[in-house]
Amino acid sequence: MSLGNVPTWVETVDDPLASDGKAARMPGTHYEWAIQFVVNQDMVDAMPGKWRCYAVMRCEADKTTGPAFSYGIYGMHGAEWVENRTAQIETASDGAYRAYDLGLHEVKSGYMFWAAPPGKDKGVKAVYVDCIVLVPEKEQGN
């Protein structure tokens, strides 16, 4: 993943709950796509077919309801919204990482996976991103 405007918008932190003990942490004070992962053509060539896409994330919040963070996939070459979703504090702030589904896609070069906090005064202290996961979809009958 690439991190934007380190350390103001995002920083890498030790996190024993993360899969490798590290996570990208964004303060809840902005709404920028501070975490991005861009798919290149070599990746596309190595992974034909459709993939179930997930963002593994969690948040810390002062409020008990409302938006926790947004996440999605943006097609940079066609300027297209592939997915644009919002997780809620009710499920994202219990301390556990969850795999947030981004749908089933034939992943293309220039697809950008992104994540952002909801912005200041929304009750979110921090958003943590562990990883982006792509799982190959099995063909029917296999």
Rosetta blueprint (number, residue, H / E / L):
1 M L
2 S E
3 L E
4 G L
5 N L
6 V L
7 P L
8 T L
9 W L
10 V L
11 E E
12 T E
13 V E
14 D E
15 D L
16 P L
17 L L
18 A L
19 S L
20 D L
21 G L
22 K E
23 A E
24 A E
25 R E
26 M E
27 P E
28 G L
29 T L
30 H L
31 Y L
32 E L
33 W L
34 A L
35 I E
36 Q E
37 F E
38 V E
39 V L
40 N L
41 Q H
42 D H
43 M H
44 V H
45 D H
46 A H
47 M L
48 P L
49 G L
50 K L
51 W E
52 R E
53 C E
54 Y E
55 A E
56 V E
57 M E
58 R E
59 C E
60 E E
61 A E
62 D L
63 K L
64 T L
65 T L
66 G L
67 P E
68 A E
69 F E
70 S E
71 Y E
72 G E
73 I E
74 Y E
75 G E
76 M L
77 H L
78 G L
79 A L
80 E E
81 W E
82 V E
83 E E
84 N E
85 R E
86 T E
87 A E
88 Q E
89 I H
90 E H
91 T H
92 A H
93 S L
94 D L
95 G L
96 A L
97 Y L
98 R E
99 A E
100 Y E
101 D E
102 L E
103 G E
104 L E
105 H E
106 E L
107 V L
108 K L
109 S L
110 G L
111 Y E
112 M E
113 F E
114 W E
115 A E
116 A E
117 P L
118 P L
119 G L
120 K L
121 D L
122 K L
123 G L
124 V E
125 K E
126 A E
127 V E
128 Y E
129 V E
130 D E
131 C E
132 I E
133 V E
134 L E
135 V E
136 P E
137 E L
138 K L
139 E L
140 Q L
141 G L
142 N L
